[in-house]
């Protein structure tokens, strides 16, 4: 009787290719839920920063409202009150005139 238990064939599981389909589906979900939205937002941010020009009113990442005095390659000169200071382009969080986008 004991030998009969050892001689039984194990129950066969699903074919091996179904695991590859599952992994591929997870990869697609990862792409559409994480990678694609981030790259889309990065492109929009780069396009917005490329359009900056003198005279635009902006909100800096520190929360200060400033007016752009002049624009250089990687830096901008902003007027805060009566003083002009140098800041990185990436410090611009948004244009002060554009509507706020709802955060999730």
ZIZI-V187267 format. One record per residue. N is the residue number from 0. OMEGA is omega in whole degrees, 0 to 359 (* if undefined). Layout:
# ZIZI-V187267
n;omega
N;OMEGA
N;OMEGA
This chain:
# ZIZI-V187267
n;omega
0;180
1;179
2;179
3;178
4;180
5;183
6;180
7;178
8;180
9;179
10;182
11;180
12;179
13;180
14;184
15;182
16;179
17;176
18;178
19;177
20;178
21;180
22;177
23;177
24;177
25;178
26;177
27;177
28;179
29;180
30;186
31;181
32;184
33;189
34;184
35;179
36;180
37;180
38;177
39;179
40;179
41;179
42;178
43;179
44;179
45;179
46;180
47;180
48;179
49;182
50;182
51;179
52;181
53;179
54;178
55;174
56;186
57;172
58;179
59;181
60;177
61;179
62;180
63;173
64;182
65;176
66;181
67;179
68;174
69;185
70;174
71;183
72;184
73;184
74;173
75;175
76;183
77;179
78;177
79;185
80;179
81;181
82;178
83;181
84;179
85;179
86;175
87;177
88;182
89;178
90;179
91;180
92;182
93;169
94;183
95;182
96;181
97;180
98;180
99;177
100;181
101;178
102;179
103;*
